[in-house]
């Protein structure tokens, strides 16, 4: 069975973001990897996760100190119970709106005509053939 895979938009120059550079400077390249792992988890879980560095550290197999530092960085927001990324939430909202718009267009295009639409079509096309 084929695996269903999704992607998420992100800035192609994210590695040059001062916040990511600061993480790398303080904790090494592993912090950047932890950031991307955590970001993927957020996307998989709808944009918000419980603020539990121990659980996240276990999930991504890194030290809890590193995970806690990444989760508490300026790259994420938290209220003490949950954490999120404003940019991830914004991108997920844009994707959802785009999907809804596409679904509405497909529905409009492919829905069967109503009786009145069919009657109007028949009336208009029958005028062409006397």
VOGU-3710 file (C-alpha; in Angstrom, 3 decimals, decimal comma):
1> xxxxxxxxxx> 0,000/0,000/0,000  1,383/3,407/-0,983  2,191/5,842/1,791  0,248/9,086/1,701  2,759/11,929/1,847  2,194/15,637/2,257  4,517/18,577/2,018  4,485/21,953/3,681  5,589/25,254/2,264  8,522/26,911/3,934
11> xxxxxxxxxx> 10,983/29,609/3,082  13,785/28,181/0,978  16,265/30,424/2,763  15,122/29,446/6,270  18,667/28,446/7,193  19,575/32,156/7,019  16,822/33,195/9,429  18,507/34,922/12,401  16,473/32,831/14,859  17,620/29,581/13,257
21> xxxxxxxxxx> 21,185/30,851/13,009  21,054/31,670/16,722  19,859/28,128/17,535  22,689/26,663/15,472  25,246/28,977/17,061  24,142/28,042/20,583  23,367/24,323/20,218  24,906/23,153/16,938  23,402/21,832/13,728  21,412/19,268/15,706
31> xxxxxxxxxx> 19,172/22,094/16,919  18,260/22,891/13,316  17,351/19,256/12,723  15,298/19,237/15,931  13,517/22,403/14,775  12,496/20,769/11,482  11,413/17,551/13,214  9,283/19,546/15,639  7,853/21,601/12,772  6,852/18,405/10,953
41> xxxxxxxxxx> 5,181/17,121/14,126  3,196/20,355/14,372  1,985/19,992/10,789  1,054/16,347/11,369  -0,966/17,264/14,457  -2,905/20,240/13,100  -0,561/22,994/14,225  -0,526/22,632/18,009  1,075/20,159/20,411  1,199/19,791/24,175
51> xxxxxxxxxx> 4,195/21,633/25,598  6,013/18,493/26,715  9,737/18,593/25,932  10,211/15,083/27,383  7,671/13,544/24,999  8,946/15,480/21,982  12,562/14,570/22,822  11,638/10,899/22,956  9,687/11,169/19,707  12,547/12,736/17,761
61> xxxxxxxxxx> 15,293/10,882/19,691  17,291/13,853/20,959  18,282/15,149/24,373  15,456/16,792/26,322  17,627/19,844/27,057  17,996/20,493/23,330  14,302/19,912/22,688  13,309/22,230/25,510  15,633/24,943/24,181  14,251/24,650/20,651
71> xxxxxxxxxx> 10,632/24,583/21,819  11,234/27,645/24,022  13,020/29,594/21,286  11,562/32,575/19,444  10,665/30,226/16,580  7,700/28,845/18,527  5,028/30,276/20,799  3,648/28,585/23,886  1,221/29,215/26,694  2,792/26,753/29,103
81> xxxxxxxxxx> 0,412/23,959/28,094  0,568/23,923/24,297  2,986/25,263/21,717  2,706/26,250/18,072  4,348/28,130/15,237  2,511/31,202/13,968  3,997/30,770/10,490  2,940/27,093/10,368  -0,610/27,989/11,458  -0,741/30,724/8,797
91> xxxxxxxxxx> 0,459/28,367/6,055  -1,962/25,645/7,150  -4,826/28,154/7,015  -3,795/29,268/3,518  -3,630/25,644/2,381  -7,056/24,922/3,838  -8,588/27,972/2,126  -6,993/26,976/-1,169  -8,339/23,419/-0,855  -11,835/24,690/0,007
101> xxxxxxxxxx> -11,777/26,998/-2,996  -10,655/24,174/-5,267  -13,345/21,850/-3,907  -16,032/24,495/-4,416  -14,887/25,026/-8,009  -14,902/21,306/-8,747  -18,338/20,887/-7,201  -19,723/23,770/-9,235  -18,194/22,458/-12,427  -19,170/18,811/-12,048
111> xxxxxxxxxx> -22,514/18,910/-10,241  -25,454/17,603/-12,249  -27,694/20,321/-13,672  -30,961/21,066/-11,917  -34,233/20,481/-13,757  -34,598/24,204/-14,458  -31,023/24,424/-15,779  -31,671/21,401/-18,006  -34,952/22,879/-19,265  -33,233/26,180/-20,072
121> xxxxxxxxxx> -30,431/24,348/-21,880  -32,929/22,329/-23,939  -34,923/25,436/-24,788  -31,827/27,357/-25,874  -30,284/24,576/-27,914  -33,535/23,594/-29,610  -33,747/27,130/-31,089  -30,628/26,355/-33,098  -32,367/23,535/-34,981  -35,638/24,588/-36,625
//
